[in-house]
Structures are given as C-alpha cells and as structure tokens.
Amino acid sequence: MSGTTWASVRPPTIRRAPTATLSNTSSASRTDGVDTDNNAADFTVGDPSPDNASGGPVEPPVSAKIHDIQGAAHTSPLVGKKVQDVTGVVTAVSTNGFWMQDPQPDTNPATSEGVFVFTSGKPTVTAGNALTVAGKVTEYRPGGDPNNLTTTEISAPKIEVTAASAPIPAATLVGPGGLTAPKAVRTDAPSDVESSATFDPKHNALDFYESLEGMLVKIQNSTAAGPTNSYGELPVLPGGAGKPKTPRGGVIYSYDNANTEILTLTDTLAATPKVNVGDKLPGDIVGPLDYNFGNYDLLPMTTPAVKAVNLPRETTAPTLPGELSAGTFNVENLAPTDPQSKFDRLAAVVVGNLRSPDLLAIEEIQDNNGTGKGVVAADQTWAKLIAAIKTAGGPAYSYRQIDPINGKDGGQPDGNIRQGFLFRTDRGLSFVDRPGGDSTTAVAVTGSPGHPALSVSPGRIAPSDAAWTASRKPLAGEFRYYGRPLFAIANHFDAKLGDQPLMGRYQPPARSSEVQRHAQATLVKGFVDAIQAKDRNAAVIVLGDLNDFQFSQTADILTAGGGLVDLPRTLPANERYSYNYQGNTEVLDHILLSRGLTLPGAFYDYDIVHVNSEYTDQVSDHDPQVVRILPVLWH
C-alpha cells in the first residue's frame, strides 16, 4: 500500500462486532464503561438492572427529546446519563441498531433530530415504527481511534413500539438547492473539536455535519469524486458541486480547500455501485448521516442509479528518436504470489499507456514470497514483471535494485518492499555498474570537477541515517545515454500513515509524518547538490513516490536553490494529481529534473498518465508518469 493521506487505512464501515442477541425483556449493559470496540468484552446481556456500576444509588432517568440528547455540540450534554421518554420514528435499520428521528423538531437548526440506537444484535423494529425509547446516552468513537470524532448513541435500550406505521420524517436536502457545507473544516483556533466552546454550523463544516448526525439526508444528481473502493465506499459531490475541478471530473485538494462538500456513500444498508471518477448518480440518494474513520458518511437505503461517463484511460505520446523517456510507477505491493493477471495488467500499462519508457523507477516491489516470512530477495518478482512486459509486446528490460535488510524498510509486514530501476538498452541507454553497493553501504559522489561519478552503482543514499527508519532508502544509479552521463535517484518516501484525519477531532489536523519526509528530502537534496558541485549542469532525474504534495515543504526542500525543478508544479493547476484519497485528487508521485535538463533551449514533455487512481478496477492505486527529454544541451 502506498502512502495514504491524513489517516491510516481504514477498515470496512461497520459498527462493532455484535454481542448476544437481545429480546424485548433483556438489555445489553456496558461492563466497565470503556469502549474497546469489542462488544463481546464491553457488554453483557441480561435482565435490565437498576443498579449503577458501583452498586450505589441509581440516578433517575432524564426525560429527553432527541435534540436534547444531541445538543448543539459534538458531544452530547447528556453523555453517560440514562434517558427515557425519547420519542421518534424509525428511519433505517442496520444489523446492530437503528436510526430514529423526531418528526417534531425544535427551532434550533444546530441540534440534530436523529440518533442511532445501538441494540448490538439485530433489532426487531422496522422503518416507520413510532417508538418510545429509554437507555443510556453514549459516544461511540469508530475504531477506538482518539483522532476520530464520536457519534452519539442510545445504548442498552428499552423499546416500546407506540405505532406500527407512522410517517417517516422528510430527508434534509444537502447540496445545491438545500443546505450546503461551509468551505472551512474549522474556522476557530487550533483545538480539540469535542471540547471546543465554539459550535458554528454556518461556518464550520464539522459542525454543519454534526448538526445533521443521525438524520435522514438527501442528495441529488451527484458526481463521483473518487472511485468505489474495496470496502464499498464511494465519495461523491452532491449536486456535482465542488471545485477546482480536474478536466476529468475530480476535485483538487489543497491545504486551503479540503473539499468539505464531499460525502462518502457506504454499503452499510444497501450495495454501492462500482463507479469511476466523474460518473453521475442521477436522482435522489437518501439515508442517515453517519461518521466513520475520519469521514461523514451517507448510508443509502437503496443502491443508487449510475450514468457512466466511460472515462477513457490515458496514453502518453511516443518517445521520438533522440529523446530519452523516464518514468515512475508505484505497482502497489507487487509479489510473485499475486495473480498473473496483475502482472499482465501492469505490463499492459507499461507497454500500451506509457509507451515502454527507456527508464522506469518502480516502487513497491515485494520479495519473492510476498508477505511470507524469511525472504528478502526479489529476483522472482522482477523476472515475472519483465517477462509480462515482454509478452505484452514490450522491450527486454533489465533491472537494478538492492535488497533491504529484512523488516527495516516499512510497508506491509514481511513484504520488504523496495524500489528499483527498469531500463532498456536498445535506445542508447546503459547502466554503469560499480560494485560494492548493498543495504548498508552509503553511495558517495566521486569523480573530478566536471565529471561526477558514483562510488557504487546502484547504491543507497545514507541508509543508516535515522531519516530512513522503517522507510525505503533512495536508490541512486549511474547511467549513460549515448555516452553522456545521467544520474537517476529512485525514491519512496515515508507514508502519511498516522497523520490526523482531515475531518477529524483535532483541527487543523497534525501531519506528523511530514517530519520524516522533510529529513529524507534534505538528504536527497544534499546528494544532488554534491553531484552538481562537481558539475553544475549535470543531468540528474529524481523520481518516485514522495508521499507528499507538490505544494508541500517536502517539495520545497528538494527544489530550494533551483537545482531541481518539480515537474508536477509545471502543469496547469487542475491537472496536478496522481492519486485519489477519499475523493480528493492530489499529487504523491513526482519527477524532478536538474537544472542541466531544464536550461533555456532544452526541451522536455511531462505527462501524468491517468490510468489507475480514478478507476474502481485499478491495478495500482497510483497513476504513473513519464517525461520525455531532448538532451540538446546535455554534455
């Protein structure tokens, strides 16, 4: 898995594992007051008990409406208290609870009129039942992750059906023509949202969605902002709203524009369709509003209709005679244990969409037994990929790489991912092998003024430096192109796992993983500086998955002083993306060229080739990219 933005990879959208089945005469009681996200441990089923946890006097239940329970806040003012006489109509039923909504709202739009009633087992109520409920007000934090916001629930409920059939409250329209989310996630000072005294749905997107938590929400004529993922989650733009738009229908993320209008559809209540970016979902989509794993979710009660736009996969221009083409491609945990179809699809991209570049930096090559234990070598992985490319009609690629130390480079446990070079030698490119490079030996810049060289080739940059702890070490290689020296550095910087979620509890979210990437960028920049100290106009290509944006400090460090040009920054703003995370299109992959390849009079043509990130049937989660260089001034 590649570097993921803002938060760790989230599991499927489910609400806990169930306890034993409840009946009308039993209740589920929390055993210790701590939500471990494991209901078998957190709850016991038995007769309703009037005792509190310490066996002392019982605090009498509070009569309350749903809006009293929700309050104008992210945490219920009644949390931990027992409530009674809570009335409402069932709007939707899940496997371990149901949503109910008060058909008689108060006059305060900041207080939600809907709530989830957690029964643990399958509830016996149905949509349209009018109910009176008693129980305990709790706050559920998805996954137990302290960075996630909580959702307000009534747990250990006692339920009385007062009418078998009642009008279900009308859904609230969100998006164009209805309520619209503010652009800002939060406008107040840095804070823990749950403890903040500020609650402002008119100006804060988090507060806006909180004011609708648990209620029936409706969106109309939406557009897919991201592809449906393997968990059945589909980010959409209600009413197609959102900008800046990419030419292909997505929306660009920036620090100033978090695309707060995006809602994620989940398959909690009905299947979600498999769609690509830009596909249309005509008509109404209705369901309760929920929150899971850093996002506000809309849970459709029926599978939405789809009008596909048949987004074409891109193909780059061919490499012309005299041009050198170089690219980068994250192949997402490729191992010989993967089905042959994955190798074949990757090969089809390399040959058909990338036009078989002269040089490719490949990231996320796993060792010969994938996530099995005890192997570090990846020669079988490389051989299988090279053979698939040849079968697809491509050239006979060679490769260079260095095996990491077992378990020291991060990624999937025991996968031992590494990056390496694929290169073809039938178009003037050759590799300069200098022995001695291994997992612990640092490559150095040698040679004489005007003629830089590498001490080992391939070689790893500062592999013992703390900047590379549990992360991939850059691979430097020395090449010749029709006799002219070329230096390439393949990278896979530290992932964004562990960063706080964009729509999470702490605002603005801390991007703690940046610290390591900044240190990594500093080392790579220093290495390029050492080459350019020997030859100011040396031909250097830095490329790979940097796991950071083109507007990030990571990119600023690499480009400081003008020695490198970050090619994503040269594209029109709405075309700068190689990845899609939760509906936000963004750059994670980069190619940077040295000043010697970008001087006035030099020619290069750069292309991010969109074949993966916008598609539900992607072969990798990253789009590859290619630059074609005409070395007019290359010496």
Secondary structure, 3 states (H helix, E strand, C coil): CCCCCCCCCCCCCCCCCCCCCCCCCCEEEECCCCCCCCHHHHEEEECCCCCCCCCCCCCCCEECCHHHHHCCCCCCCCCCCEEEEEEEEEEEECCCEEEEECCCCCCCCCCCCEEEEECCCCCCCCCCCEEEEEEEEEEECHHHCCCCCCEEEEEEEEEEEEECCCCCCCCEEECCCCECCCCCCCCCCCEEHHHCCCCCCCCCHHHHHHCCCCCEEEEEEEEECCCCCCCCCEEEEHHHCCCCECCCCCEECECCECCCCCEEECCCCCCCCCCCCCCEEEEEEEEEEEEECCEEEECCCCCCCCECCCCCCCCCCCCCCCCEEEEEEEEEEECCCCCHHHHHHHHHHHHHHCCCCCEEEEEEECCCCCCCCCCCCCHHHHHHHHHHHHHCCCCCCEEECCCCCCCCCCCCCCCCCEEEEEECCCCCEEEECECCCCCCCECCEEEECCEEEECCECEECCCCCHHHCCCCCCEEEEEEECCEEEEEEEEECCCCCCCCCCCCCEECCCCCCHHHHHHHHHHHHHHHHHHHHHCCCCCEEEEEECCCCCCCHHHHHHHHHHCEEEHHHHCCHHHCCCEEECCEEECCEEEEEEHHHCCCCCEEEEEECCCCCCCCCCCCCCCCEEEEEECCCCC
